Amino acid sequence: MGAPGSGGAGNKICLRVEVNVRTDMGGAQARFSCSTDGTRFTCLGNTLNMNKDWQYFLGYRSGIVNHATQSSGGSVNVASFEVTTP
């Protein structure tokens, strides 16, 4: 497995987002992390405070995209996508 950002076909990376969607008691936060072995995860940036000013929507929808930074094209093969509750 290649390291994140190392380029080339066949590199695998596990992405994780832990989201507290409750709007009370310190909720509405998300933490992002990644792993190249699926076991040891490294934080990606700071905890994100989600906007909870809207009455009925918190903005916690997730998706995976390919963001080409050097040239057009490329692809992302998502082997699995899982949603779990604590």
Secondary structure, 3 states (H helix, E strand, C coil): CCCCCCCCCCCCCEEEEEEECCCCCCCCEEEEEEECCCCCCEECCCCEECCCCCCCCCCCCCCCCCCCCCCCCCCCCCCCCCCCCC
